[in-house]
Amino acid sequence: MENTIKIHAKENHSEKDSFVCFVLSHGEKGIVFGTDGKKVPVNGLKDYFNGLQCLTLVGKPKVFFFQACQGDKFDTGVHVGDSISSVHVVDSLGQKLPITADFLTAFASVEEYESFRSPVTGSVYIQTLCSVLQDHRFL
């Protein structure tokens, strides 16, 4: 996982408008597991794309979606009734930006909790996210 991330971080993103990464794995608070079982820090993955490591993405959105548990607590959910509706770098203008500027990180669960995943249909989070992106023509 880390090697793949490094490869993409080293690419020239000059002609790109943004970078989007989906990580579907198992995890714990602050980490995801590679297919080899190795613990990979979430912030470590994102760091490859910060303003010091990936200059061609400075000032551009970097979006990370994580489908992974962040702990072992179980969220029992809530019934929804009918009454509820559903360090710095310099940018091209010579201004300083935080090296972690323009990051959006979204998780399938909150810290310390498991994420929902159906054994039949897969991740509720990823299924819904893909549906929204397709409905709004982002994919």
N, CA, C and O atoms as CSV, one atom per row, in Angstrom:
chain,resi,resn,atom,element,x,y,z
A,1,MET,N,N,0.827,-1.186,0.000
A,1,MET,CA,C,0.000,0.000,0.000
A,1,MET,C,C,0.871,1.249,0.000
A,1,MET,O,O,0.656,2.181,-0.775
A,2,GLU,N,N,1.847,1.243,0.879
A,2,GLU,CA,C,2.725,2.410,0.982
A,2,GLU,C,C,3.517,2.629,-0.308
A,2,GLU,O,O,3.709,3.768,-0.735
A,3,ASN,N,N,3.972,1.547,-0.923
A,3,ASN,CA,C,4.713,1.681,-2.180
A,3,ASN,C,C,3.845,2.272,-3.283
A,3,ASN,O,O,4.312,3.106,-4.059
A,4,THR,N,N,2.601,1.853,-3.359
A,4,THR,CA,C,1.677,2.390,-4.366
A,4,THR,C,C,1.437,3.878,-4.122
A,4,THR,O,O,1.426,4.673,-5.062
A,5,ILE,N,N,1.247,4.248,-2.862
A,5,ILE,CA,C,1.043,5.652,-2.509
A,5,ILE,C,C,2.274,6.480,-2.901
A,5,ILE,O,O,2.141,7.569,-3.459
A,6,LYS,N,N,3.454,5.964,-2.609
A,6,LYS,CA,C,4.689,6.678,-2.950
A,6,LYS,C,C,4.794,6.916,-4.456
A,6,LYS,O,O,5.188,7.997,-4.893
A,7,ILE,N,N,4.439,5.904,-5.242
A,7,ILE,CA,C,4.492,6.027,-6.706
A,7,ILE,C,C,3.591,7.168,-7.166
A,7,ILE,O,O,3.998,7.990,-7.987
A,8,HIS,N,N,2.371,7.220,-6.642
A,8,HIS,CA,C,1.433,8.268,-7.056
A,8,HIS,C,C,1.849,9.643,-6.557
A,8,HIS,O,O,1.600,10.646,-7.226
A,9,ALA,N,N,2.470,9.699,-5.410
A,9,ALA,CA,C,2.923,10.980,-4.872
A,9,ALA,C,C,4.066,11.563,-5.695
A,9,ALA,O,O,4.224,12.782,-5.762
A,10,LYS,N,N,4.857,10.708,-6.317
A,10,LYS,CA,C,5.997,11.171,-7.109
A,10,LYS,C,C,5.611,11.577,-8.529
A,10,LYS,O,O,6.423,12.150,-9.255
A,11,GLU,N,N,4.368,11.279,-8.925
A,11,GLU,CA,C,3.916,11.644,-10.270
A,11,GLU,C,C,3.863,13.162,-10.419
A,11,GLU,O,O,3.781,13.895,-9.434
A,12,ASN,N,N,3.911,13.613,-11.652
A,12,ASN,CA,C,3.752,15.033,-11.948
A,12,ASN,C,C,2.256,15.329,-12.041
A,12,ASN,O,O,1.588,14.864,-12.965
A,13,HIS,N,N,1.732,16.092,-11.099
A,13,HIS,CA,C,0.314,16.421,-11.045
A,13,HIS,C,C,0.039,17.825,-11.576
A,13,HIS,O,O,-1.032,18.379,-11.329
A,14,SER,N,N,0.992,18.404,-12.303
A,14,SER,CA,C,0.860,19.780,-12.780
A,14,SER,C,C,-0.400,20.004,-13.603
A,14,SER,O,O,-1.027,21.058,-13.502
A,15,GLU,N,N,-0.769,19.035,-14.407
A,15,GLU,CA,C,-1.932,19.172,-15.278
A,15,GLU,C,C,-3.211,18.642,-14.630
A,15,GLU,O,O,-4.250,18.574,-15.286
A,16,LYS,N,N,-3.149,18.270,-13.364
A,16,LYS,CA,C,-4.295,17.712,-12.653
A,16,LYS,C,C,-4.910,18.788,-11.757
A,16,LYS,O,O,-4.233,19.727,-11.337
A,17,ASP,N,N,-6.197,18.635,-11.477
A,17,ASP,CA,C,-6.901,19.583,-10.620
A,17,ASP,C,C,-6.934,19.157,-9.158
A,17,ASP,O,O,-7.127,19.983,-8.267
A,18,SER,N,N,-6.743,17.849,-8.915
A,18,SER,CA,C,-6.840,17.336,-7.550
A,18,SER,C,C,-6.276,15.920,-7.503
A,18,SER,O,O,-5.878,15.353,-8.520
A,19,PHE,N,N,-6.254,15.371,-6.296
A,19,PHE,CA,C,-5.876,13.976,-6.106
A,19,PHE,C,C,-6.899,13.351,-5.168
A,19,PHE,O,O,-7.201,13.908,-4.112
A,20,VAL,N,N,-7.436,12.186,-5.552
A,20,VAL,CA,C,-8.411,11.481,-4.734
A,20,VAL,C,C,-7.919,10.059,-4.512
A,20,VAL,O,O,-7.496,9.387,-5.453
A,21,CYS,N,N,-7.974,9.604,-3.266
A,21,CYS,CA,C,-7.502,8.272,-2.905
A,21,CYS,C,C,-8.555,7.557,-2.070
A,21,CYS,O,O,-9.073,8.117,-1.104
A,22,PHE,N,N,-8.869,6.330,-2.439
A,22,PHE,CA,C,-9.773,5.481,-1.672
A,22,PHE,C,C,-8.949,4.362,-1.046
A,22,PHE,O,O,-8.195,3.686,-1.746
A,23,VAL,N,N,-9.081,4.161,0.249
A,23,VAL,CA,C,-8.411,3.067,0.940
A,23,VAL,C,C,-9.490,2.223,1.615
A,23,VAL,O,O,-10.191,2.689,2.513
A,24,LEU,N,N,-9.611,0.977,1.168
A,24,LEU,CA,C,-10.585,0.048,1.741
A,24,LEU,C,C,-9.807,-1.073,2.407
A,24,LEU,O,O,-9.181,-1.889,1.730
A,25,SER,N,N,-9.845,-1.114,3.723
A,25,SER,CA,C,-9.031,-2.076,4.459
A,25,SER,C,C,-9.616,-2.268,5.854
A,25,SER,O,O,-10.719,-1.812,6.156
A,26,HIS,N,N,-8.864,-2.938,6.675
A,26,HIS,CA,C,-9.168,-3.034,8.098
A,26,HIS,C,C,-8.285,-2.001,8.788
A,26,HIS,O,O,-7.281,-1.567,8.224
A,27,GLY,N,N,-8.648,-1.608,9.992
A,27,GLY,CA,C,-7.841,-0.617,10.663
A,27,GLY,C,C,-8.102,-0.530,12.143
A,27,GLY,O,O,-8.934,-1.240,12.707
A,28,GLU,N,N,-7.359,0.368,12.746
A,28,GLU,CA,C,-7.483,0.744,14.150
A,28,GLU,C,C,-7.333,2.252,14.183
A,28,GLU,O,O,-7.131,2.880,13.144
A,29,LYS,N,N,-7.428,2.828,15.346
A,29,LYS,CA,C,-7.314,4.276,15.461
A,29,LYS,C,C,-6.003,4.767,14.847
A,29,LYS,O,O,-4.917,4.421,15.313
A,30,GLY,N,N,-6.121,5.577,13.795
A,30,GLY,CA,C,-4.953,6.188,13.181
A,30,GLY,C,C,-4.157,5.318,12.223
A,30,GLY,O,O,-3.155,5.773,11.671
A,31,ILE,N,N,-4.583,4.062,12.011
A,31,ILE,CA,C,-3.830,3.182,11.117
A,31,ILE,C,C,-4.776,2.366,10.235
A,31,ILE,O,O,-5.948,2.170,10.558
A,32,VAL,N,N,-4.233,1.902,9.120
A,32,VAL,CA,C,-4.914,0.922,8.275
A,32,VAL,C,C,-3.935,-0.224,8.066
A,32,VAL,O,O,-2.722,-0.049,8.180
A,33,PHE,N,N,-4.476,-1.400,7.758
A,33,PHE,CA,C,-3.635,-2.566,7.553
A,33,PHE,C,C,-3.424,-2.818,6.073
A,33,PHE,O,O,-4.368,-2.771,5.284
A,34,GLY,N,N,-2.172,-3.087,5.699
A,34,GLY,CA,C,-1.877,-3.501,4.336
A,34,GLY,C,C,-2.262,-4.956,4.155
A,34,GLY,O,O,-2.577,-5.638,5.130
A,35,THR,N,N,-2.242,-5.441,2.923
A,35,THR,CA,C,-2.584,-6.840,2.665
A,35,THR,C,C,-1.588,-7.783,3.334
A,35,THR,O,O,-1.885,-8.960,3.542
A,36,ASP,N,N,-0.413,-7.269,3.669
A,36,ASP,CA,C,0.591,-8.073,4.367
A,36,ASP,C,C,0.409,-8.026,5.886
A,36,ASP,O,O,1.196,-8.612,6.630
A,37,GLY,N,N,-0.641,-7.319,6.341
A,37,GLY,CA,C,-0.905,-7.201,7.772
A,37,GLY,C,C,-0.139,-6.072,8.440
A,37,GLY,O,O,-0.329,-5.810,9.628
A,38,LYS,N,N,0.727,-5.402,7.686
A,38,LYS,CA,C,1.526,-4.312,8.236
A,38,LYS,C,C,0.634,-3.117,8.576
A,38,LYS,O,O,-0.243,-2.738,7.800
A,39,LYS,N,N,0.876,-2.535,9.747
A,39,LYS,CA,C,0.146,-1.336,10.165
A,39,LYS,C,C,0.738,-0.118,9.466
A,39,LYS,O,O,1.942,0.132,9.530
A,40,VAL,N,N,-0.129,0.629,8.800
A,40,VAL,CA,C,0.313,1.821,8.069
A,40,VAL,C,C,-0.407,3.032,8.657
A,40,VAL,O,O,-1.637,3.078,8.640
A,41,PRO,N,N,0.330,4.010,9.174
A,41,PRO,CA,C,-0.310,5.195,9.747
A,41,PRO,C,C,-1.057,5.990,8.667
A,41,PRO,O,O,-0.518,6.258,7.593
A,42,VAL,N,N,-2.292,6.358,8.969
A,42,VAL,CA,C,-3.095,7.151,8.038
A,42,VAL,C,C,-2.379,8.457,7.708
A,42,VAL,O,O,-2.288,8.839,6.542
A,43,ASN,N,N,-1.875,9.137,8.724
A,43,ASN,CA,C,-1.181,10.406,8.474
A,43,ASN,C,C,0.090,10.197,7.661
A,43,ASN,O,O,0.499,11.083,6.910
A,44,GLY,N,N,0.711,9.042,7.804
A,44,GLY,CA,C,1.901,8.740,7.003
A,44,GLY,C,C,1.563,8.652,5.530
A,44,GLY,O,O,2.327,9.126,4.690
A,45,LEU,N,N,0.425,8.051,5.203
A,45,LEU,CA,C,-0.012,7.968,3.802
A,45,LEU,C,C,-0.274,9.359,3.239
A,45,LEU,O,O,0.130,9.679,2.121
A,46,LYS,N,N,-0.950,10.170,4.026
A,46,LYS,CA,C,-1.272,11.522,3.571
A,46,LYS,C,C,-0.029,12.402,3.447
A,46,LYS,O,O,0.031,13.277,2.584
A,47,ASP,N,N,0.958,12.171,4.305
A,47,ASP,CA,C,2.172,12.993,4.300
A,47,ASP,C,C,2.910,12.966,2.963
A,47,ASP,O,O,3.584,13.935,2.613
A,48,TYR,N,N,2.793,11.875,2.216
A,48,TYR,CA,C,3.459,11.798,0.912
A,48,TYR,C,C,2.931,12.849,-0.058
A,48,TYR,O,O,3.575,13.144,-1.066
A,49,PHE,N,N,1.765,13.414,0.240
A,49,PHE,CA,C,1.139,14.385,-0.655
A,49,PHE,C,C,1.159,15.802,-0.102
A,49,PHE,O,O,0.541,16.700,-0.675
A,50,ASN,N,N,1.868,16.013,1.014
A,50,ASN,CA,C,1.893,17.361,1.577
A,50,ASN,C,C,2.741,18.286,0.705
A,50,ASN,O,O,3.405,17.842,-0.231
A,51,GLY,N,N,2.707,19.560,1.024
A,51,GLY,CA,C,3.366,20.570,0.207
A,51,GLY,C,C,4.868,20.437,0.083
A,51,GLY,O,O,5.452,20.965,-0.863
A,52,LEU,N,N,5.504,19.753,1.002
A,52,LEU,CA,C,6.948,19.546,0.902
A,52,LEU,C,C,7.296,18.307,0.083
A,52,LEU,O,O,8.350,18.252,-0.550
A,53,GLN,N,N,6.415,17.319,0.097
A,53,GLN,CA,C,6.689,16.048,-0.585
A,53,GLN,C,C,6.169,16.009,-2.019
A,53,GLN,O,O,6.748,15.333,-2.869
A,54,CYS,N,N,5.093,16.720,-2.290
A,54,CYS,CA,C,4.431,16.647,-3.595
A,54,CYS,C,C,4.126,18.069,-4.071
A,54,CYS,O,O,2.999,18.549,-3.948
A,55,LEU,N,N,5.126,18.716,-4.604
A,55,LEU,CA,C,5.010,20.131,-4.964
A,55,LEU,C,C,3.963,20.396,-6.038
A,55,LEU,O,O,3.378,21.479,-6.063
A,56,THR,N,N,3.710,19.432,-6.930
A,56,THR,CA,C,2.764,19.681,-8.019
A,56,THR,C,C,1.306,19.604,-7.569
A,56,THR,O,O,0.400,19.816,-8.376
A,57,LEU,N,N,1.068,19.301,-6.278
A,57,LEU,CA,C,-0.298,19.332,-5.745
A,57,LEU,C,C,-0.513,20.493,-4.766
A,57,LEU,O,O,-1.572,20.584,-4.145
A,58,VAL,N,N,0.462,21.364,-4.625
A,58,VAL,CA,C,0.311,22.515,-3.734
A,58,VAL,C,C,-0.846,23.373,-4.240
A,58,VAL,O,O,-0.904,23.726,-5.418
A,59,GLY,N,N,-1.760,23.701,-3.339
A,59,GLY,CA,C,-2.901,24.529,-3.682
A,59,GLY,C,C,-4.042,23.772,-4.340
A,59,GLY,O,O,-5.019,24.378,-4.780
A,60,LYS,N,N,-3.924,22.456,-4.411
A,60,LYS,CA,C,-4.953,21.627,-5.040
A,60,LYS,C,C,-5.544,20.679,-3.998
A,60,LYS,O,O,-4.848,20.252,-3.076
A,61,PRO,N,N,-6.832,20.350,-4.147
A,61,PRO,CA,C,-7.448,19.432,-3.183
A,61,PRO,C,C,-6.821,18.047,-3.206
A,61,PRO,O,O,-6.534,17.487,-4.264
A,62,LYS,N,N,-6.619,17.514,-2.015
A,62,LYS,CA,C,-6.143,16.149,-1.823
A,62,LYS,C,C,-7.172,15.467,-0.937
A,62,LYS,O,O,-7.297,15.799,0.242
A,63,VAL,N,N,-7.914,14.507,-1.502
A,63,VAL,CA,C,-9.058,13.921,-0.819
A,63,VAL,C,C,-8.791,12.448,-0.543
A,63,VAL,O,O,-8.443,11.695,-1.453
A,64,PHE,N,N,-8.952,12.041,0.695
A,64,PHE,CA,C,-8.732,10.650,1.104
A,64,PHE,C,C,-10.004,10.110,1.744
A,64,PHE,O,O,-10.535,10.697,2.687
A,65,PHE,N,N,-10.487,8.983,1.221
A,65,PHE,CA,C,-11.633,8.285,1.778
A,65,PHE,C,C,-11.137,6.971,2.370
A,65,PHE,O,O,-10.515,6.169,1.672
A,66,PHE,N,N,-11.408,6.750,3.646
A,66,PHE,CA,C,-10.977,5.532,4.322
A,66,PHE,C,C,-12.174,4.706,4.755
A,66,PHE,O,O,-13.000,5.155,5.550
A,67,GLN,N,N,-12.258,3.492,4.223
A,67,GLN,CA,C,-13.234,2.501,4.686
A,67,GLN,C,C,-12.444,1.539,5.554
A,67,GLN,O,O,-11.861,0.574,5.058
A,68,ALA,N,N,-12.431,1.804,6.837
A,68,ALA,CA,C,-11.692,0.971,7.781
A,68,ALA,C,C,-12.168,1.306,9.185
A,68,ALA,O,O,-12.521,2.450,9.474
A,69,CYS,N,N,-12.175,0.317,10.043
A,69,CYS,CA,C,-12.511,0.568,11.443
A,69,CYS,C,C,-11.451,1.474,12.045
A,69,CYS,O,O,-10.307,1.502,11.591
A,70,GLN,N,N,-11.842,2.211,13.067
A,70,GLN,CA,C,-10.895,3.045,13.803
A,70,GLN,C,C,-10.853,2.642,15.271
A,70,GLN,O,O,-10.380,3.398,16.119
A,71,GLY,N,N,-11.348,1.456,15.558
A,71,GLY,CA,C,-11.370,0.956,16.918
A,71,GLY,C,C,-12.237,-0.284,16.980
A,71,GLY,O,O,-12.608,-0.847,15.950
A,72,ASP,N,N,-12.562,-0.711,18.203
A,72,ASP,CA,C,-13.354,-1.930,18.347
A,72,ASP,C,C,-14.702,-1.704,19.020
A,72,ASP,O,O,-15.424,-2.660,19.300
A,73,LYS,N,N,-15.044,-0.443,19.280
A,73,LYS,CA,C,-16.358,-0.159,19.841
A,73,LYS,C,C,-17.404,-0.364,18.746
A,73,LYS,O,O,-17.152,-0.095,17.572
A,74,PHE,N,N,-18.588,-0.847,19.151
A,74,PHE,CA,C,-19.660,-1.088,18.197
A,74,PHE,C,C,-20.715,-0.003,18.318
A,74,PHE,O,O,-21.261,0.231,19.396
A,75,ASP,N,N,-20.994,0.651,17.210
A,75,ASP,CA,C,-22.032,1.674,17.162
A,75,ASP,C,C,-23.355,0.971,16.908
A,75,ASP,O,O,-23.548,0.372,15.851
A,76,THR,N,N,-24.257,1.039,17.859
A,76,THR,CA,C,-25.537,0.327,17.730
A,76,THR,C,C,-26.484,1.005,16.759
A,76,THR,O,O,-27.504,0.424,16.388
A,77,GLY,N,N,-26.171,2.210,16.345
A,77,GLY,CA,C,-27.026,2.916,15.406
A,77,GLY,C,C,-28.240,3.501,16.089
A,77,GLY,O,O,-28.450,3.313,17.287
A,78,VAL,N,N,-29.045,4.220,15.306
A,78,VAL,CA,C,-30.260,4.833,15.813
A,78,VAL,C,C,-31.328,4.676,14.752
A,78,VAL,O,O,-31.055,4.802,13.559
A,79,HIS,N,N,-32.532,4.404,15.184
A,79,HIS,CA,C,-33.636,4.237,14.247
A,79,HIS,C,C,-34.020,5.602,13.679
A,79,HIS,O,O,-34.209,6.561,14.428
A,80,VAL,N,N,-34.133,5.686,12.381
A,80,VAL,CA,C,-34.533,6.915,11.716
A,80,VAL,C,C,-36.003,6.785,11.343
A,80,VAL,O,O,-36.372,5.941,10.527
A,81,GLY,N,N,-36.835,7.621,11.940
A,81,GLY,CA,C,-38.269,7.582,11.677
A,81,GLY,C,C,-38.650,8.481,10.518
A,81,GLY,O,O,-37.799,9.141,9.921
A,82,ASP,N,N,-39.913,8.500,10.210
A,82,ASP,CA,C,-40.435,9.300,9.098
A,82,ASP,C,C,-40.306,10.797,9.334
A,82,ASP,O,O,-40.353,11.576,8.382
A,83,SER,N,N,-40.145,11.211,10.581
A,83,SER,CA,C,-40.090,12.640,10.873
A,83,SER,C,C,-38.727,13.255,10.580
A,83,SER,O,O,-38.575,14.476,10.641
A,84,ILE,N,N,-37.725,12.417,10.260
A,84,ILE,CA,C,-36.377,12.930,9.994
A,84,ILE,C,C,-36.072,12.803,8.510
A,84,ILE,O,O,-36.220,11.726,7.932
A,85,SER,N,N,-35.646,13.898,7.891
A,85,SER,CA,C,-35.240,13.839,6.491
A,85,SER,C,C,-33.749,13.562,6.383
A,85,SER,O,O,-32.761,13.873,7.047
A,86,SER,N,N,-33.991,12.819,5.228
A,86,SER,CA,C,-32.644,12.371,5.019
A,86,SER,C,C,-31.458,13.494,4.633
A,86,SER,O,O,-30.297,13.128,4.450
A,87,VAL,N,N,4.391,23.199,9.000
A,87,VAL,CA,C,5.554,23.793,8.305
A,87,VAL,C,C,5.081,24.458,7.037
A,87,VAL,O,O,4.033,23.922,6.679
A,88,HIS,N,N,5.445,25.392,6.249
A,88,HIS,CA,C,4.855,26.117,5.162
A,88,HIS,C,C,5.655,25.978,3.875
A,88,HIS,O,O,6.866,25.761,3.880
A,89,VAL,N,N,4.921,26.113,2.768
A,89,VAL,CA,C,5.536,26.186,1.449
A,89,VAL,C,C,4.995,27.416,0.766
A,89,VAL,O,O,4.002,27.987,1.216
A,90,VAL,N,N,5.629,27.836,-0.312
A,90,VAL,CA,C,5.202,29.027,-1.027
A,90,VAL,C,C,4.408,28.602,-2.246
A,90,VAL,O,O,4.847,27.737,-3.004
A,91,ASP,N,N,3.232,29.208,-2.443
A,91,ASP,CA,C,2.421,28.881,-3.613
A,91,ASP,C,C,2.879,29.682,-4.819
A,91,ASP,O,O,3.854,30.428,-4.725
A,92,SER,N,N,2.200,29.544,-5.945
A,92,SER,CA,C,2.611,30.187,-7.192
A,92,SER,C,C,2.528,31.710,-7.125
A,92,SER,O,O,3.149,32.389,-7.943
A,93,LEU,N,N,1.782,32.260,-6.178
A,93,LEU,CA,C,1.662,33.708,-6.031
A,93,LEU,C,C,2.646,34.264,-5.012
A,93,LEU,O,O,2.638,35.460,-4.723
A,94,GLY,N,N,3.500,33.387,-4.463
A,94,GLY,CA,C,4.478,33.818,-3.485
A,94,GLY,C,C,3.932,33.907,-2.075
A,94,GLY,O,O,4.590,34.445,-1.185
A,95,GLN,N,N,2.741,33.387,-1.866
A,95,GLN,CA,C,2.149,33.389,-0.537
A,95,GLN,C,C,2.450,32.075,0.148
A,95,GLN,O,O,2.684,31.064,-0.514
A,96,LYS,N,N,2.447,32.084,1.467
A,96,LYS,CA,C,2.704,30.852,2.201
A,96,LYS,C,C,1.413,30.082,2.424
A,96,LYS,O,O,0.357,30.659,2.684
A,97,LEU,N,N,1.527,28.760,2.315
A,97,LEU,CA,C,0.434,27.852,2.613
A,97,LEU,C,C,0.945,26.819,3.602
A,97,LEU,O,O,2.108,26.424,3.523
A,98,PRO,N,N,0.115,26.372,4.528
A,98,PRO,CA,C,0.541,25.267,5.393
A,98,PRO,C,C,0.817,24.038,4.524
A,98,PRO,O,O,0.139,23.839,3.516
A,99,ILE,N,N,1.789,23.218,4.891
A,99,ILE,CA,C,2.105,22.043,4.067
A,99,ILE,C,C,0.961,21.045,4.046
A,99,ILE,O,O,0.902,20.178,3.175
A,100,THR,N,N,0.052,21.166,5.005
A,100,THR,CA,C,-1.103,20.261,5.042
A,100,THR,C,C,-2.369,20.939,4.526
A,100,THR,O,O,-3.474,20.478,4.809
A,101,ALA,N,N,-2.219,22.027,3.773
A,101,ALA,CA,C,-3.378,22.731,3.231
A,101,ALA,C,C,-4.086,21.872,2.191
A,101,ALA,O,O,-3.471,21.029,1.538
A,102,ASP,N,N,-5.383,22.101,2.050
A,102,ASP,CA,C,-6.197,21.514,0.987
A,102,ASP,C,C,-6.402,20.011,1.114
A,102,ASP,O,O,-6.605,19.332,0.108
A,103,PHE,N,N,-6.351,19.482,2.325
A,103,PHE,CA,C,-6.625,18.063,2.552
A,103,PHE,C,C,-8.052,17.894,3.058
A,103,PHE,O,O,-8.524,18.660,3.899
A,104,LEU,N,N,-8.726,16.885,2.534
A,104,LEU,CA,C,-10.006,16.445,3.080
A,104,LEU,C,C,-9.868,14.961,3.336
A,104,LEU,O,O,-9.543,14.190,2.433
A,105,THR,N,N,-10.117,14.566,4.572
A,105,THR,CA,C,-10.022,13.154,4.932
A,105,THR,C,C,-11.365,12.730,5.504
A,105,THR,O,O,-11.876,13.341,6.442
A,106,ALA,N,N,-11.930,11.673,4.924
A,106,ALA,CA,C,-13.228,11.186,5.367
A,106,ALA,C,C,-13.120,9.712,5.734
A,106,ALA,O,O,-12.529,8.919,5.001
A,107,PHE,N,N,-13.693,9.358,6.868
A,107,PHE,CA,C,-13.652,7.989,7.370
A,107,PHE,C,C,-15.058,7.395,7.415
A,107,PHE,O,O,-16.050,8.117,7.520
A,108,ALA,N,N,-15.125,6.081,7.334
A,108,ALA,CA,C,-16.395,5.366,7.417
A,108,ALA,C,C,-16.923,5.328,8.836
A,108,ALA,O,O,-18.102,5.042,9.045
A,109,SER,N,N,-16.081,5.609,9.813
A,109,SER,CA,C,-16.499,5.590,11.214
A,109,SER,C,C,-15.731,6.665,11.974
A,109,SER,O,O,-14.749,7.218,11.479
A,110,VAL,N,N,-16.192,6.943,13.164
A,110,VAL,CA,C,-15.480,7.893,14.019
A,110,VAL,C,C,-14.431,7.137,14.823
A,110,VAL,O,O,-14.465,5.909,14.913
A,111,GLU,N,N,-13.500,7.885,15.405
A,111,GLU,CA,C,-12.423,7.266,16.183
A,111,GLU,C,C,-12.985,6.320,17.240
A,111,GLU,O,O,-14.000,6.600,17.877
A,112,GLU,N,N,-12.304,5.208,17.405
A,112,GLU,CA,C,-12.568,4.170,18.399
A,112,GLU,C,C,-13.715,3.231,18.027
A,112,GLU,O,O,-14.017,2.305,18.779
A,113,TYR,N,N,-14.363,3.457,16.870
A,113,TYR,CA,C,-15.504,2.624,16.499
A,113,TYR,C,C,-15.241,1.791,15.249
A,113,TYR,O,O,-14.401,2.124,14.412
A,114,GLU,N,N,-15.989,0.700,15.156
A,114,GLU,CA,C,-15.968,-0.140,13.964
A,114,GLU,C,C,-16.754,0.560,12.857
A,114,GLU,O,O,-17.592,1.420,13.127
A,115,SER,N,N,-16.477,0.187,11.621
A,115,SER,CA,C,-17.277,0.701,10.508
A,115,SER,C,C,-18.262,-0.378,10.083
A,115,SER,O,O,-18.008,-1.570,10.256
A,116,PHE,N,N,-19.382,0.051,9.528
A,116,PHE,CA,C,-20.391,-0.894,9.067
A,116,PHE,C,C,-20.001,-1.462,7.715
A,116,PHE,O,O,-19.545,-0.735,6.832
A,117,ARG,N,N,-20.186,-2.777,7.558
A,117,ARG,CA,C,-19.956,-3.419,6.264
A,117,ARG,C,C,-20.862,-4.636,6.191
A,117,ARG,O,O,-20.833,-5.506,7.062
A,118,SER,N,N,-21.662,-4.681,5.142
A,118,SER,CA,C,-22.540,-5.826,4.941
A,118,SER,C,C,-21.767,-6.935,4.253
A,118,SER,O,O,-21.063,-6.676,3.277
A,119,PRO,N,N,-21.881,-8.176,4.741
A,119,PRO,CA,C,-21.194,-9.290,4.078
A,119,PRO,C,C,-21.751,-9.555,2.675
A,119,PRO,O,O,-21.103,-10.214,1.861
A,120,VAL,N,N,-22.940,-9.044,2.398
A,120,VAL,CA,C,-23.573,-9.265,1.096
A,120,VAL,C,C,-23.319,-8.104,0.132
A,120,VAL,O,O,-22.887,-8.315,-1.001
A,121,THR,N,N,-23.590,-6.874,0.590
A,121,THR,CA,C,-23.501,-5.716,-0.312
A,121,THR,C,C,-22.233,-4.885,-0.113
A,121,THR,O,O,-21.976,-3.969,-0.894
A,122,GLY,N,N,-21.454,-5.178,0.892
A,122,GLY,CA,C,-20.214,-4.445,1.118
A,122,GLY,C,C,-20.408,-3.246,2.026
A,122,GLY,O,O,-21.336,-3.204,2.834
A,123,SER,N,N,-19.547,-2.301,1.888
A,123,SER,CA,C,-19.512,-1.124,2.749
A,123,SER,C,C,-20.668,-0.171,2.447
A,123,SER,O,O,-20.843,0.272,1.313
A,124,VAL,N,N,-21.444,0.132,3.473
A,124,VAL,CA,C,-22.516,1.111,3.343
A,124,VAL,C,C,-21.914,2.460,2.958
A,124,VAL,O,O,-22.452,3.164,2.103
A,125,TYR,N,N,-20.819,2.812,3.578
A,125,TYR,CA,C,-20.127,4.082,3.336
A,125,TYR,C,C,-19.689,4.205,1.878
A,125,TYR,O,O,-19.987,5.205,1.224
A,126,ILE,N,N,-18.992,3.207,1.369
A,126,ILE,CA,C,-18.480,3.260,-0.001
A,126,ILE,C,C,-19.631,3.193,-1.008
A,126,ILE,O,O,-19.616,3.914,-2.006
A,127,GLN,N,N,-20.631,2.336,-0.759
A,127,GLN,CA,C,-21.781,2.246,-1.664
A,127,GLN,C,C,-22.492,3.598,-1.763
A,127,GLN,O,O,-22.821,4.047,-2.861
A,128,THR,N,N,-22.724,4.235,-0.638
A,128,THR,CA,C,-23.402,5.532,-0.626
A,128,THR,C,C,-22.535,6.608,-1.261
A,128,THR,O,O,-23.027,7.427,-2.038
A,129,LEU,N,N,-21.252,6.610,-0.937
A,129,LEU,CA,C,-20.333,7.592,-1.515
A,129,LEU,C,C,-20.309,7.475,-3.035
A,129,LEU,O,O,-20.408,8.484,-3.733
A,130,CYS,N,N,-20.180,6.267,-3.549
A,130,CYS,CA,C,-20.161,6.063,-5.004
A,130,CYS,C,C,-21.478,6.499,-5.637
A,130,CYS,O,O,-21.484,7.096,-6.713
A,131,SER,N,N,-22.574,6.205,-4.983
A,131,SER,CA,C,-23.880,6.605,-5.490
A,131,SER,C,C,-23.988,8.128,-5.593
A,131,SER,O,O,-24.457,8.654,-6.602
A,132,VAL,N,N,-23.557,8.827,-4.553
A,132,VAL,CA,C,-23.604,10.290,-4.560
A,132,VAL,C,C,-22.688,10.849,-5.653
A,132,VAL,O,O,-23.082,11.753,-6.390
A,133,LEU,N,N,-21.488,10.324,-5.756
A,133,LEU,CA,C,-20.557,10.807,-6.781
A,133,LEU,C,C,-21.105,10.563,-8.182
A,133,LEU,O,O,-20.980,11.426,-9.051
A,134,GLN,N,N,-21.707,9.408,-8.415
A,134,GLN,CA,C,-22.292,9.109,-9.725
A,134,GLN,C,C,-23.493,9.991,-10.004
A,134,GLN,O,O,-23.645,10.492,-11.119
A,135,ASP,N,N,-24.344,10.190,-9.019
A,135,ASP,CA,C,-25.532,11.038,-9.197
A,135,ASP,C,C,-25.164,12.466,-9.543
A,135,ASP,O,O,-25.897,13.148,-10.258
A,136,HIS,N,N,-24.033,12.916,-9.039
A,136,HIS,CA,C,-23.601,14.287,-9.287
A,136,HIS,C,C,-22.501,14.363,-10.352
A,136,HIS,O,O,-21.823,15.380,-10.497
A,137,ARG,N,N,-22.344,13.275,-11.082
A,137,ARG,CA,C,-21.430,13.188,-12.238
A,137,ARG,C,C,-19.976,13.484,-11.899
A,137,ARG,O,O,-19.254,14.073,-12.703
A,138,PHE,N,N,-19.550,13.078,-10.718
A,138,PHE,CA,C,-18.148,13.234,-10.343
A,138,PHE,C,C,-17.309,12.059,-10.805
A,138,PHE,O,O,-16.083,12.163,-10.851
A,139,LEU,N,N,-17.936,10.946,-11.148
A,139,LEU,CA,C,-17.202,9.771,-11.612
A,139,LEU,C,C,-17.336,9.631,-13.097
A,139,LEU,O,O,-16.786,8.698,-13.682
